[in-house]
Amino acid sequence: MSEGRRPDGRVVRARLVRMGADEDSFDREFWTRMTPEQRVDCLWDMVLDAMAIKGVANFGEQGLQRSVGRILRP
């Protein structure tokens, strides 16, 4: 694994993973190194990136889907 620091101070980690050889180990190791708060921050950054790619202008309106349903039993 190689590790470096970006000009903005963020740490970048990389590793060559061969198909078939526990391909998910890098992801598991990456996410388990973080605190839960750091994971939420990373996920929110991904949400903002996805919204920017889609062209969503009003980030304040976004959030979790709020669908409500009700089941009535006879």
PDB file of N, CA, C, O and CB in Angstrom:
ATOM      1  N   MET A   1       0.852  -1.166   0.000  1.00  0.00           N
ATOM      2  CA  MET A   1       0.000   0.000   0.000  1.00  0.00           C
ATOM      3  C   MET A   1       0.895   1.225   0.000  1.00  0.00           C
ATOM      4  O   MET A   1       1.919   1.259   0.682  1.00  0.00           O
ATOM      5  CB  MET A   1      -0.968   0.000   1.216  1.00  0.00           C
ATOM      6  N   SER A   2       0.504   2.223  -0.764  1.00  0.00           N
ATOM      7  CA  SER A   2       1.231   3.487  -0.749  1.00  0.00           C
ATOM      8  C   SER A   2       0.323   4.554  -0.156  1.00  0.00           C
ATOM      9  O   SER A   2      -0.902   4.478  -0.254  1.00  0.00           O
ATOM     10  CB  SER A   2       1.707   3.887  -2.184  1.00  0.00           C
ATOM     11  N   GLU A   3       0.945   5.541   0.456  1.00  0.00           N
ATOM     12  CA  GLU A   3       0.186   6.606   1.094  1.00  0.00           C
ATOM     13  C   GLU A   3       0.857   7.926   0.784  1.00  0.00           C
ATOM     14  O   GLU A   3       2.084   8.017   0.765  1.00  0.00           O
ATOM     15  CB  GLU A   3       0.076   6.385   2.625  1.00  0.00           C
ATOM     16  N   GLY A   4       0.063   8.941   0.542  1.00  0.00           N
ATOM     17  CA  GLY A   4       0.586  10.271   0.256  1.00  0.00           C
ATOM     18  C   GLY A   4      -0.349  11.328   0.793  1.00  0.00           C
ATOM     19  O   GLY A   4      -1.430  11.018   1.293  1.00  0.00           O
ATOM     20  N   ARG A   5       0.062  12.563   0.691  1.00  0.00           N
ATOM     21  CA  ARG A   5      -0.762  13.683   1.172  1.00  0.00           C
ATOM     22  C   ARG A   5      -0.994  14.643   0.022  1.00  0.00           C
ATOM     23  O   ARG A   5      -0.055  15.020  -0.679  1.00  0.00           O
ATOM     24  CB  ARG A   5      -0.085  14.417   2.378  1.00  0.00           C
ATOM     25  N   ARG A   6      -2.247  15.041  -0.173  1.00  0.00           N
ATOM     26  CA  ARG A   6      -2.609  15.993  -1.220  1.00  0.00           C
ATOM     27  C   ARG A   6      -2.261  17.407  -0.766  1.00  0.00           C
ATOM     28  O   ARG A   6      -2.054  17.638   0.425  1.00  0.00           O
ATOM     29  CB  ARG A   6      -4.117  15.886  -1.569  1.00  0.00           C
ATOM     30  N   PRO A   7      -2.194  18.359  -1.704  1.00  0.00           N
ATOM     31  CA  PRO A   7      -1.897  19.750  -1.329  1.00  0.00           C
ATOM     32  C   PRO A   7      -2.901  20.339  -0.332  1.00  0.00           C
ATOM     33  O   PRO A   7      -2.558  21.234   0.441  1.00  0.00           O
ATOM     34  CB  PRO A   7      -1.866  20.613  -2.572  1.00  0.00           C
ATOM     35  N   ASP A   8      -4.148  19.831  -0.351  1.00  0.00           N
ATOM     36  CA  ASP A   8      -5.144  20.347   0.587  1.00  0.00           C
ATOM     37  C   ASP A   8      -5.062  19.671   1.956  1.00  0.00           C
ATOM     38  O   ASP A   8      -5.872  19.959   2.837  1.00  0.00           O
ATOM     39  CB  ASP A   8      -6.535  20.166   0.013  1.00  0.00           C
ATOM     40  N   GLY A   9      -4.090  18.778   2.140  1.00  0.00           N
ATOM     41  CA  GLY A   9      -3.866  18.146   3.437  1.00  0.00           C
ATOM     42  C   GLY A   9      -4.486  16.769   3.583  1.00  0.00           C
ATOM     43  O   GLY A   9      -4.186  16.056   4.540  1.00  0.00           O
ATOM     44  N   ARG A  10      -5.356  16.379   2.640  1.00  0.00           N
ATOM     45  CA  ARG A  10      -5.997  15.070   2.753  1.00  0.00           C
ATOM     46  C   ARG A  10      -4.994  13.958   2.467  1.00  0.00           C
ATOM     47  O   ARG A  10      -4.099  14.108   1.636  1.00  0.00           O
ATOM     48  CB  ARG A  10      -7.195  14.968   1.792  1.00  0.00           C
ATOM     49  N   VAL A  11      -5.161  12.845   3.169  1.00  0.00           N
ATOM     50  CA  VAL A  11      -4.306  11.673   2.980  1.00  0.00           C
ATOM     51  C   VAL A  11      -4.909  10.795   1.894  1.00  0.00           C
ATOM     52  O   VAL A  11      -6.117  10.560   1.877  1.00  0.00           O
ATOM     53  CB  VAL A  11      -4.139  10.875   4.309  1.00  0.00           C
ATOM     54  N   VAL A  12      -4.063  10.310   0.987  1.00  0.00           N
ATOM     55  CA  VAL A  12      -4.498   9.446  -0.097  1.00  0.00           C
ATOM     56  C   VAL A  12      -3.790   8.109   0.057  1.00  0.00           C
ATOM     57  O   VAL A  12      -2.570   8.057   0.207  1.00  0.00           O
ATOM     58  CB  VAL A  12      -4.206  10.085  -1.491  1.00  0.00           C
ATOM     59  N   ARG A  13      -4.574   7.015   0.019  1.00  0.00           N
ATOM     60  CA  ARG A  13      -4.015   5.668   0.115  1.00  0.00           C
ATOM     61  C   ARG A  13      -4.347   4.905  -1.157  1.00  0.00           C
ATOM     62  O   ARG A  13      -5.438   5.050  -1.708  1.00  0.00           O
ATOM     63  CB  ARG A  13      -4.558   4.920   1.366  1.00  0.00           C
ATOM     64  N   ALA A  14      -3.403   4.088  -1.623  1.00  0.00           N
ATOM     65  CA  ALA A  14      -3.632   3.292  -2.829  1.00  0.00           C
ATOM     66  C   ALA A  14      -2.972   1.932  -2.670  1.00  0.00           C
ATOM     67  O   ALA A  14      -1.955   1.786  -1.993  1.00  0.00           O
ATOM     68  CB  ALA A  14      -3.089   4.018  -4.088  1.00  0.00           C
ATOM     69  N   ARG A  15      -3.576   0.945  -3.309  1.00  0.00           N
ATOM     70  CA  ARG A  15      -2.996  -0.402  -3.283  1.00  0.00           C
ATOM     71  C   ARG A  15      -3.463  -1.134  -4.526  1.00  0.00           C
ATOM     72  O   ARG A  15      -4.615  -0.999  -4.940  1.00  0.00           O
ATOM     73  CB  ARG A  15      -3.401  -1.183  -1.982  1.00  0.00           C
ATOM     74  N   LEU A  16      -2.566  -1.913  -5.123  1.00  0.00           N
ATOM     75  CA  LEU A  16      -2.908  -2.741  -6.265  1.00  0.00           C
ATOM     76  C   LEU A  16      -3.598  -3.994  -5.748  1.00  0.00           C
ATOM     77  O   LEU A  16      -3.049  -4.714  -4.914  1.00  0.00           O
ATOM     78  CB  LEU A  16      -1.646  -3.096  -7.111  1.00  0.00           C
ATOM     79  N   VAL A  17      -4.812  -4.253  -6.248  1.00  0.00           N
ATOM     80  CA  VAL A  17      -5.582  -5.412  -5.820  1.00  0.00           C
ATOM     81  C   VAL A  17      -5.855  -6.283  -7.033  1.00  0.00           C
ATOM     82  O   VAL A  17      -6.413  -5.818  -8.027  1.00  0.00           O
ATOM     83  CB  VAL A  17      -6.910  -4.987  -5.128  1.00  0.00           C
ATOM     84  N   ARG A  18      -5.469  -7.517  -6.954  1.00  0.00           N
ATOM     85  CA  ARG A  18      -5.692  -8.450  -8.053  1.00  0.00           C
ATOM     86  C   ARG A  18      -7.063  -9.092  -7.901  1.00  0.00           C
ATOM     87  O   ARG A  18      -7.491  -9.398  -6.788  1.00  0.00           O
ATOM     88  CB  ARG A  18      -4.583  -9.532  -8.097  1.00  0.00           C
ATOM     89  N   MET A  19      -7.757  -9.298  -9.031  1.00  0.00           N
ATOM     90  CA  MET A  19      -9.086  -9.896  -8.997  1.00  0.00           C
ATOM     91  C   MET A  19      -9.008 -11.300  -8.414  1.00  0.00           C
ATOM     92  O   MET A  19      -8.103 -12.078  -8.714  1.00  0.00           O
ATOM     93  CB  MET A  19      -9.707  -9.930 -10.409  1.00  0.00           C
ATOM     94  N   GLY A  20      -9.991 -11.593  -7.571  1.00  0.00           N
ATOM     95  CA  GLY A  20     -10.074 -12.925  -6.992  1.00  0.00           C
ATOM     96  C   GLY A  20      -9.333 -13.079  -5.682  1.00  0.00           C
ATOM     97  O   GLY A  20      -9.553 -14.055  -4.965  1.00  0.00           O
ATOM     98  N   ALA A  21      -8.465 -12.147  -5.352  1.00  0.00           N
ATOM     99  CA  ALA A  21      -7.656 -12.258  -4.134  1.00  0.00           C
ATOM    100  C   ALA A  21      -8.179 -11.287  -3.083  1.00  0.00           C
ATOM    101  O   ALA A  21      -7.560 -10.253  -2.831  1.00  0.00           O
ATOM    102  CB  ALA A  21      -6.156 -11.980  -4.435  1.00  0.00           C
ATOM    103  N   ASP A  22      -9.307 -11.609  -2.472  1.00  0.00           N
ATOM    104  CA  ASP A  22      -9.925 -10.781  -1.441  1.00  0.00           C
ATOM    105  C   ASP A  22      -9.957  -9.311  -1.875  1.00  0.00           C
ATOM    106  O   ASP A  22      -9.344  -8.440  -1.258  1.00  0.00           O
ATOM    107  CB  ASP A  22      -9.166 -10.929  -0.107  1.00  0.00           C
ATOM    108  N   GLU A  23     -10.684  -9.080  -2.942  1.00  0.00           N
ATOM    109  CA  GLU A  23     -10.759  -7.752  -3.547  1.00  0.00           C
ATOM    110  C   GLU A  23     -11.314  -6.695  -2.592  1.00  0.00           C
ATOM    111  O   GLU A  23     -10.993  -5.515  -2.733  1.00  0.00           O
ATOM    112  CB  GLU A  23     -11.613  -7.807  -4.791  1.00  0.00           C
ATOM    113  N   ASP A  24     -12.128  -7.092  -1.639  1.00  0.00           N
ATOM    114  CA  ASP A  24     -12.771  -6.134  -0.741  1.00  0.00           C
ATOM    115  C   ASP A  24     -11.934  -5.784   0.482  1.00  0.00           C
ATOM    116  O   ASP A  24     -12.332  -4.915   1.259  1.00  0.00           O
ATOM    117  CB  ASP A  24     -14.088  -6.676  -0.293  1.00  0.00           C
ATOM    118  N   SER A  25     -10.800  -6.423   0.677  1.00  0.00           N
ATOM    119  CA  SER A  25     -10.014  -6.176   1.888  1.00  0.00           C
ATOM    120  C   SER A  25      -9.539  -4.732   1.984  1.00  0.00           C
ATOM    121  O   SER A  25      -9.480  -4.175   3.080  1.00  0.00           O
ATOM    122  CB  SER A  25      -8.819  -7.107   1.931  1.00  0.00           C
ATOM    123  N   PHE A  26      -9.199  -4.118   0.851  1.00  0.00           N
ATOM    124  CA  PHE A  26      -8.746  -2.730   0.879  1.00  0.00           C
ATOM    125  C   PHE A  26      -9.861  -1.811   1.368  1.00  0.00           C
ATOM    126  O   PHE A  26      -9.632  -0.932   2.199  1.00  0.00           O
ATOM    127  CB  PHE A  26      -8.267  -2.292  -0.513  1.00  0.00           C
ATOM    128  N   ASP A  27     -11.074  -2.022   0.843  1.00  0.00           N
ATOM    129  CA  ASP A  27     -12.209  -1.204   1.279  1.00  0.00           C
ATOM    130  C   ASP A  27     -12.497  -1.395   2.759  1.00  0.00           C
ATOM    131  O   ASP A  27     -12.701  -0.423   3.485  1.00  0.00           O
ATOM    132  CB  ASP A  27     -13.451  -1.541   0.463  1.00  0.00           C
ATOM    133  N   ARG A  28     -12.515  -2.652   3.210  1.00  0.00           N
ATOM    134  CA  ARG A  28     -12.778  -2.906   4.635  1.00  0.00           C
ATOM    135  C   ARG A  28     -11.732  -2.231   5.503  1.00  0.00           C
ATOM    136  O   ARG A  28     -12.075  -1.603   6.504  1.00  0.00           O
ATOM    137  CB  ARG A  28     -12.804  -4.417   4.924  1.00  0.00           C
ATOM    138  N   GLU A  29     -10.465  -2.349   5.139  1.00  0.00           N
ATOM    139  CA  GLU A  29      -9.387  -1.735   5.911  1.00  0.00           C
ATOM    140  C   GLU A  29      -9.509  -0.208   5.905  1.00  0.00           C
ATOM    141  O   GLU A  29      -9.314   0.435   6.937  1.00  0.00           O
ATOM    142  CB  GLU A  29      -8.021  -2.161   5.350  1.00  0.00           C
ATOM    143  N   PHE A  30      -9.828   0.367   4.752  1.00  0.00           N
ATOM    144  CA  PHE A  30      -9.961   1.815   4.635  1.00  0.00           C
ATOM    145  C   PHE A  30     -11.043   2.338   5.574  1.00  0.00           C
ATOM    146  O   PHE A  30     -10.810   3.274   6.338  1.00  0.00           O
ATOM    147  CB  PHE A  30     -10.279   2.208   3.189  1.00  0.00           C
ATOM    148  N   TRP A  31     -12.241   1.724   5.511  1.00  0.00           N
ATOM    149  CA  TRP A  31     -13.357   2.234   6.301  1.00  0.00           C
ATOM    150  C   TRP A  31     -13.212   1.927   7.787  1.00  0.00           C
ATOM    151  O   TRP A  31     -13.676   2.713   8.613  1.00  0.00           O
ATOM    152  CB  TRP A  31     -14.654   1.656   5.790  1.00  0.00           C
ATOM    153  N   THR A  32     -12.582   0.809   8.159  1.00  0.00           N
ATOM    154  CA  THR A  32     -12.447   0.485   9.581  1.00  0.00           C
ATOM    155  C   THR A  32     -11.379   1.330  10.267  1.00  0.00           C
ATOM    156  O   THR A  32     -11.366   1.402  11.496  1.00  0.00           O
ATOM    157  CB  THR A  32     -12.117  -0.987   9.749  1.00  0.00           C
ATOM    158  N   ARG A  33     -10.497   1.962   9.528  1.00  0.00           N
ATOM    159  CA  ARG A  33      -9.508   2.864  10.130  1.00  0.00           C
ATOM    160  C   ARG A  33     -10.133   4.161  10.632  1.00  0.00           C
ATOM    161  O   ARG A  33      -9.534   4.871  11.439  1.00  0.00           O
ATOM    162  CB  ARG A  33      -8.417   3.183   9.126  1.00  0.00           C
ATOM    163  N   MET A  34     -11.333   4.466  10.156  1.00  0.00           N
ATOM    164  CA  MET A  34     -11.975   5.743  10.470  1.00  0.00           C
ATOM    165  C   MET A  34     -12.917   5.616  11.657  1.00  0.00           C
ATOM    166  O   MET A  34     -13.429   4.538  11.960  1.00  0.00           O
ATOM    167  CB  MET A  34     -12.736   6.267   9.258  1.00  0.00           C
ATOM    168  N   THR A  35     -13.129   6.742  12.313  1.00  0.00           N
ATOM    169  CA  THR A  35     -14.159   6.811  13.342  1.00  0.00           C
ATOM    170  C   THR A  35     -15.512   6.900  12.646  1.00  0.00           C
ATOM    171  O   THR A  35     -15.570   7.238  11.463  1.00  0.00           O
ATOM    172  CB  THR A  35     -13.931   8.031  14.302  1.00  0.00           C
ATOM    173  N   PRO A  36     -16.600   6.606  13.351  1.00  0.00           N
ATOM    174  CA  PRO A  36     -17.920   6.756  12.719  1.00  0.00           C
ATOM    175  C   PRO A  36     -18.169   8.176  12.202  1.00  0.00           C
ATOM    176  O   PRO A  36     -18.805   8.352  11.163  1.00  0.00           O
ATOM    177  CB  PRO A  36     -19.011   6.380  13.710  1.00  0.00           C
ATOM    178  N   GLU A  37     -17.681   9.174  12.911  1.00  0.00           N
ATOM    179  CA  GLU A  37     -17.863  10.556  12.475  1.00  0.00           C
ATOM    180  C   GLU A  37     -17.133  10.814  11.153  1.00  0.00           C
ATOM    181  O   GLU A  37     -17.658  11.499  10.275  1.00  0.00           O
ATOM    182  CB  GLU A  37     -17.361  11.527  13.556  1.00  0.00           C
ATOM    183  N   GLN A  38     -15.931  10.267  11.016  1.00  0.00           N
ATOM    184  CA  GLN A  38     -15.169  10.433   9.775  1.00  0.00           C
ATOM    185  C   GLN A  38     -15.873   9.738   8.614  1.00  0.00           C
ATOM    186  O   GLN A  38     -15.877  10.250   7.494  1.00  0.00           O
ATOM    187  CB  GLN A  38     -13.740   9.877   9.938  1.00  0.00           C
ATOM    188  N   ARG A  39     -16.475   8.564   8.878  1.00  0.00           N
ATOM    189  CA  ARG A  39     -17.203   7.851   7.827  1.00  0.00           C
ATOM    190  C   ARG A  39     -18.390   8.669   7.342  1.00  0.00           C
ATOM    191  O   ARG A  39     -18.631   8.762   6.138  1.00  0.00           O
ATOM    192  CB  ARG A  39     -17.677   6.483   8.332  1.00  0.00           C
ATOM    193  N   VAL A  40     -19.135   9.264   8.274  1.00  0.00           N
ATOM    194  CA  VAL A  40     -20.289  10.084   7.885  1.00  0.00           C
ATOM    195  C   VAL A  40     -19.824  11.276   7.059  1.00  0.00           C
ATOM    196  O   VAL A  40     -20.457  11.621   6.061  1.00  0.00           O
ATOM    197  CB  VAL A  40     -21.071  10.567   9.135  1.00  0.00           C
ATOM    198  N   ASP A  41     -18.724  11.911   7.464  1.00  0.00           N
ATOM    199  CA  ASP A  41     -18.188  13.046   6.696  1.00  0.00           C
ATOM    200  C   ASP A  41     -17.828  12.623   5.272  1.00  0.00           C
ATOM    201  O   ASP A  41     -18.139  13.337   4.319  1.00  0.00           O
ATOM    202  CB  ASP A  41     -16.946  13.636   7.400  1.00  0.00           C
ATOM    203  N   CYS A  42     -17.179  11.473   5.123  1.00  0.00           N
ATOM    204  CA  CYS A  42     -16.805  10.980   3.789  1.00  0.00           C
ATOM    205  C   CYS A  42     -18.044  10.685   2.950  1.00  0.00           C
ATOM    206  O   CYS A  42     -18.105  11.033   1.771  1.00  0.00           O
ATOM    207  CB  CYS A  42     -15.935   9.713   3.906  1.00  0.00           C
ATOM    208  N   LEU A  43     -19.024  10.044   3.567  1.00  0.00           N
ATOM    209  CA  LEU A  43     -20.240   9.721   2.828  1.00  0.00           C
ATOM    210  C   LEU A  43     -20.984  10.987   2.409  1.00  0.00           C
ATOM    211  O   LEU A  43     -21.529  11.049   1.307  1.00  0.00           O
ATOM    212  CB  LEU A  43     -21.152   8.831   3.671  1.00  0.00           C
ATOM    213  N   TRP A  44     -21.010  12.000   3.283  1.00  0.00           N
ATOM    214  CA  TRP A  44     -21.679  13.246   2.916  1.00  0.00           C
ATOM    215  C   TRP A  44     -20.947  13.928   1.763  1.00  0.00           C
ATOM    216  O   TRP A  44     -21.584  14.504   0.881  1.00  0.00           O
ATOM    217  CB  TRP A  44     -21.764  14.190   4.128  1.00  0.00           C
ATOM    218  N   ASP A  45     -19.598  13.867   1.763  1.00  0.00           N
ATOM    219  CA  ASP A  45     -18.833  14.412   0.637  1.00  0.00           C
ATOM    220  C   ASP A  45     -19.220  13.708  -0.658  1.00  0.00           C
ATOM    221  O   ASP A  45     -19.329  14.346  -1.705  1.00  0.00           O
ATOM    222  CB  ASP A  45     -17.316  14.272   0.889  1.00  0.00           C
ATOM    223  N   MET A  46     -19.429  12.380  -0.590  1.00  0.00           N
ATOM    224  CA  MET A  46     -19.832  11.638  -1.784  1.00  0.00           C
ATOM    225  C   MET A  46     -21.226  12.069  -2.249  1.00  0.00           C
ATOM    226  O   MET A  46     -21.471  12.176  -3.450  1.00  0.00           O
ATOM    227  CB  MET A  46     -19.808  10.121  -1.506  1.00  0.00           C
ATOM    228  N   VAL A  47     -22.134  12.316  -1.308  1.00  0.00           N
ATOM    229  CA  VAL A  47     -23.480  12.787  -1.655  1.00  0.00           C
ATOM    230  C   VAL A  47     -23.383  14.133  -2.367  1.00  0.00           C
ATOM    231  O   VAL A  47     -24.020  14.336  -3.400  1.00  0.00           O
ATOM    232  CB  VAL A  47     -24.373  12.906  -0.385  1.00  0.00           C
ATOM    233  N   LEU A  48     -22.587  15.052  -1.817  1.00  0.00           N
ATOM    234  CA  LEU A  48     -22.430  16.366  -2.447  1.00  0.00           C
ATOM    235  C   LEU A  48     -21.809  16.259  -3.835  1.00  0.00           C
ATOM    236  O   LEU A  48     -22.214  16.975  -4.751  1.00  0.00           O
ATOM    237  CB  LEU A  48     -21.576  17.271  -1.568  1.00  0.00           C
ATOM    238  N   ASP A  49     -20.829  15.372  -3.998  1.00  0.00           N
ATOM    239  CA  ASP A  49     -20.227  15.155  -5.314  1.00  0.00           C
ATOM    240  C   ASP A  49     -21.271  14.635  -6.304  1.00  0.00           C
ATOM    241  O   ASP A  49     -21.346  15.108  -7.438  1.00  0.00           O
ATOM    242  CB  ASP A  49     -19.047  14.164  -5.212  1.00  0.00           C
ATOM    243  N   ALA A  50     -22.077  13.659  -5.870  1.00  0.00           N
ATOM    244  CA  ALA A  50     -23.101  13.090  -6.752  1.00  0.00           C
ATOM    245  C   ALA A  50     -24.129  14.143  -7.138  1.00  0.00           C
ATOM    246  O   ALA A  50     -24.558  14.197  -8.291  1.00  0.00           O
ATOM    247  CB  ALA A  50     -23.796  11.900  -6.074  1.00  0.00           C
ATOM    248  N   MET A  51     -24.530  14.983  -6.184  1.00  0.00           N
ATOM    249  CA  MET A  51     -25.508  16.031  -6.497  1.00  0.00           C
ATOM    250  C   MET A  51     -24.916  17.061  -7.446  1.00  0.00           C
ATOM    251  O   MET A  51     -25.617  17.565  -8.323  1.00  0.00           O
ATOM    252  CB  MET A  51     -25.991  16.719  -5.213  1.00  0.00           C
ATOM    253  N   ALA A  52     -23.632  17.382  -7.286  1.00  0.00           N
ATOM    254  CA  ALA A  52     -22.988  18.334  -8.195  1.00  0.00           C
ATOM    255  C   ALA A  52     -22.926  17.759  -9.612  1.00  0.00           C
ATOM    256  O   ALA A  52     -23.140  18.482 -10.586  1.00  0.00           O
ATOM    257  CB  ALA A  52     -21.567  18.686  -7.694  1.00  0.00           C
ATOM    258  N   ILE A  53     -22.634  16.470  -9.727  1.00  0.00           N
ATOM    259  CA  ILE A  53     -22.581  15.827 -11.039  1.00  0.00           C
ATOM    260  C   ILE A  53     -23.960  15.848 -11.697  1.00  0.00           C
ATOM    261  O   ILE A  53     -24.072  16.060 -12.905  1.00  0.00           O
ATOM    262  CB  ILE A  53     -22.069  14.375 -10.913  1.00  0.00           C
ATOM    263  N   LYS A  54     -25.008  15.628 -10.901  1.00  0.00           N
ATOM    264  CA  LYS A  54     -26.374  15.637 -11.429  1.00  0.00           C
ATOM    265  C   LYS A  54     -26.891  17.045 -11.693  1.00  0.00           C
ATOM    266  O   LYS A  54     -27.926  17.219 -12.337  1.00  0.00           O
ATOM    267  CB  LYS A  54     -27.301  14.933 -10.467  1.00  0.00           C
ATOM    268  N   GLY A  55     -26.171  18.053 -11.196  1.00  0.00           N
ATOM    269  CA  GLY A  55     -26.585  19.428 -11.420  1.00  0.00           C
ATOM    270  C   GLY A  55     -27.607  19.938 -10.419  1.00  0.00           C
ATOM    271  O   GLY A  55     -28.317  20.903 -10.700  1.00  0.00           O
ATOM    272  N   VAL A  56     -27.693  19.306  -9.256  1.00  0.00           N
ATOM    273  CA  VAL A  56     -28.619  19.752  -8.218  1.00  0.00           C
ATOM    274  C   VAL A  56     -28.050  21.017  -7.601  1.00  0.00           C
ATOM    275  O   VAL A  56     -26.929  21.017  -7.093  1.00  0.00           O
ATOM    276  CB  VAL A  56     -28.849  18.644  -7.132  1.00  0.00           C
ATOM    277  N   ALA A  57     -28.821  22.091  -7.645  1.00  0.00           N
ATOM    278  CA  ALA A  57     -28.311  23.387  -7.190  1.00  0.00           C
ATOM    279  C   ALA A  57     -28.557  23.638  -5.708  1.00  0.00           C
ATOM    280  O   ALA A  57     -27.725  24.261  -5.049  1.00  0.00           O
ATOM    281  CB  ALA A  57     -28.941  24.493  -7.994  1.00  0.00           C
ATOM    282  N   ASN A  58     -29.674  23.171  -5.170  1.00  0.00           N
ATOM    283  CA  ASN A  58     -30.029  23.496  -3.798  1.00  0.00           C
ATOM    284  C   ASN A  58     -29.691  22.328  -2.872  1.00  0.00           C
ATOM    285  O   ASN A  58     -30.524  21.449  -2.649  1.00  0.00           O
ATOM    286  CB  ASN A  58     -31.524  23.851  -3.696  1.00  0.00           C
ATOM    287  N   PHE A  59     -28.466  22.318  -2.332  1.00  0.00           N
ATOM    288  CA  PHE A  59     -28.021  21.220  -1.479  1.00  0.00           C
ATOM    289  C   PHE A  59     -28.777  21.181  -0.157  1.00  0.00           C
ATOM    290  O   PHE A  59     -28.880  20.118   0.455  1.00  0.00           O
ATOM    291  CB  PHE A  59     -26.533  21.337  -1.216  1.00  0.00           C
ATOM    292  N   GLY A  60     -29.309  22.315   0.301  1.00  0.00           N
ATOM    293  CA  GLY A  60     -30.005  22.358   1.576  1.00  0.00           C
ATOM    294  C   GLY A  60     -31.303  21.570   1.587  1.00  0.00           C
ATOM    295  O   GLY A  60     -31.783  21.189   2.655  1.00  0.00           O
ATOM    296  N   GLU A  61     -31.876  21.320   0.427  1.00  0.00           N
ATOM    297  CA  GLU A  61     -33.134  20.598   0.354  1.00  0.00           C
ATOM    298  C   GLU A  61     -32.938  19.093   0.367  1.00  0.00           C
ATOM    299  O   GLU A  61     -33.899  18.343   0.536  1.00  0.00           O
ATOM    300  CB  GLU A  61     -33.886  21.000  -0.881  1.00  0.00           C
ATOM    301  N   GLN A  62     -31.720  18.651   0.193  1.00  0.00           N
ATOM    302  CA  GLN A  62     -31.474  17.219   0.085  1.00  0.00           C
ATOM    303  C   GLN A  62     -31.409  16.572   1.459  1.00  0.00           C
ATOM    304  O   GLN A  62     -31.106  17.228   2.456  1.00  0.00           O
ATOM    305  CB  GLN A  62     -30.182  16.956  -0.679  1.00  0.00           C
ATOM    306  N   GLY A  63     -31.695  15.295   1.497  1.00  0.00           N
ATOM    307  CA  GLY A  63     -31.626  14.532   2.738  1.00  0.00           C
ATOM    308  C   GLY A  63     -32.081  13.115   2.472  1.00  0.00           C
ATOM    309  O   GLY A  63     -32.139  12.671   1.326  1.00  0.00           O
ATOM    310  N   LEU A  64     -32.398  12.424   3.523  1.00  0.00           N
ATOM    311  CA  LEU A  64     -32.871  11.064   3.368  1.00  0.00           C
ATOM    312  C   LEU A  64     -34.280  11.073   2.789  1.00  0.00           C
ATOM    313  O   LEU A  64     -35.057  12.005   2.996  1.00  0.00           O
ATOM    314  CB  LEU A  64     -32.838  10.319   4.712  1.00  0.00           C
ATOM    315  N   GLN A  65     -34.581  10.010   2.061  1.00  0.00           N
ATOM    316  CA  GLN A  65     -35.917   9.881   1.505  1.00  0.00           C
ATOM    317  C   GLN A  65     -36.910   9.737   2.650  1.00  0.00           C
ATOM    318  O   GLN A  65     -36.669   8.991   3.600  1.00  0.00           O
ATOM    319  CB  GLN A  65     -36.007   8.672   0.531  1.00  0.00           C
ATOM    320  N   ARG A  66     -37.998  10.436   2.558  1.00  0.00           N
ATOM    321  CA  ARG A  66     -38.990  10.425   3.627  1.00  0.00           C
ATOM    322  C   ARG A  66     -40.315   9.863   3.115  1.00  0.00           C
ATOM    323  O   ARG A  66     -41.308  10.585   3.029  1.00  0.00           O
ATOM    324  CB  ARG A  66     -39.190  11.843   4.194  1.00  0.00           C
ATOM    325  N   SER A  67     -40.325   8.611   2.786  1.00  0.00           N
ATOM    326  CA  SER A  67     -41.551   7.967   2.331  1.00  0.00           C
ATOM    327  C   SER A  67     -42.282   7.387   3.543  1.00  0.00           C
ATOM    328  O   SER A  67     -41.671   6.821   4.449  1.00  0.00           O
ATOM    329  CB  SER A  67     -41.244   6.856   1.277  1.00  0.00           C
ATOM    330  N   VAL A  68     -43.589   7.544   3.531  1.00  0.00           N
ATOM    331  CA  VAL A  68     -44.408   7.040   4.630  1.00  0.00           C
ATOM    332  C   VAL A  68     -45.454   6.112   4.056  1.00  0.00           C
ATOM    333  O   VAL A  68     -46.055   6.400   3.021  1.00  0.00           O
ATOM    334  CB  VAL A  68     -45.070   8.199   5.430  1.00  0.00           C
ATOM    335  N   GLY A  69     -45.665   5.017   4.722  1.00  0.00           N
ATOM    336  CA  GLY A  69     -46.697   4.088   4.286  1.00  0.00           C
ATOM    337  C   GLY A  69     -47.434   3.529   5.481  1.00  0.00           C
ATOM    338  O   GLY A  69     -46.966   3.625   6.616  1.00  0.00           O
ATOM    339  N   ARG A  70     -48.596   2.943   5.218  1.00  0.00           N
ATOM    340  CA  ARG A  70     -49.392   2.384   6.302  1.00  0.00           C
ATOM    341  C   ARG A  70     -50.069   1.127   5.784  1.00  0.00           C
ATOM    342  O   ARG A  70     -50.586   1.102   4.667  1.00  0.00           O
ATOM    343  CB  ARG A  70     -50.440   3.413   6.835  1.00  0.00           C
ATOM    344  N   ILE A  71     -50.063   0.101   6.594  1.00  0.00           N
ATOM    345  CA  ILE A  71     -50.716  -1.153   6.223  1.00  0.00           C
ATOM    346  C   ILE A  71     -51.917  -1.322   7.156  1.00  0.00           C
ATOM    347  O   ILE A  71     -51.779  -1.299   8.379  1.00  0.00           O
ATOM    348  CB  ILE A  71     -49.720  -2.388   6.321  1.00  0.00           C
ATOM    349  N   LEU A  72     -53.092  -1.492   6.556  1.00  0.00           N
ATOM    350  CA  LEU A  72     -54.299  -1.748   7.335  1.00  0.00           C
ATOM    351  C   LEU A  72     -54.659  -3.218   7.186  1.00  0.00           C
ATOM    352  O   LEU A  72     -54.795  -3.730   6.074  1.00  0.00           O
ATOM    353  CB  LEU A  72     -55.481  -0.830   6.877  1.00  0.00           C
ATOM    354  N   ARG A  73     -54.806  -3.874   8.300  1.00  0.00           N
ATOM    355  CA  ARG A  73     -55.176  -5.288   8.270  1.00  0.00           C
ATOM    356  C   ARG A  73     -56.674  -5.421   8.523  1.00  0.00           C
ATOM    357  O   ARG A  73     -57.228  -4.712   9.364  1.00  0.00           O
ATOM    358  CB  ARG A  73     -54.364  -6.101   9.321  1.00  0.00           C
ATOM    359  N   PRO A  74     -57.325  -6.317   7.806  1.00  0.00           N
ATOM    360  CA  PRO A  74     -58.787  -6.483   8.008  1.00  0.00           C
ATOM    361  C   PRO A  74     -59.112  -7.112   9.355  1.00  0.00           C
ATOM    362  O   PRO A  74     -60.283  -7.317   9.674  1.00  0.00           O
ATOM    363  CB  PRO A  74     -59.386  -7.347   6.890  1.00  0.00           C
TER     364      PRO A  74
END
